[in-house]
């Protein structure tokens, strides 16, 4: 798997879960290199994941554009 990041956190694994949002969008479970896990809607995940790390400010901007 090529390196992917959400903000400055390096992703170890990302898997689609069996859960969905109330609107029917798939939920992605993201495991970071440090072992922490976060869940995102597939729509938000696709907007905020990148091949390079970014600052917290840049991540906030990405999240804002996704909404």
Buried (B, 14 or more C-beta within 10 A) or exposed (E): EEEBBBBEBEBBEBEEEEEEEEEEBBBBBBBBEEEEEBEBBBBBBEBBBBEEBBEEEBBEEBBEEBE
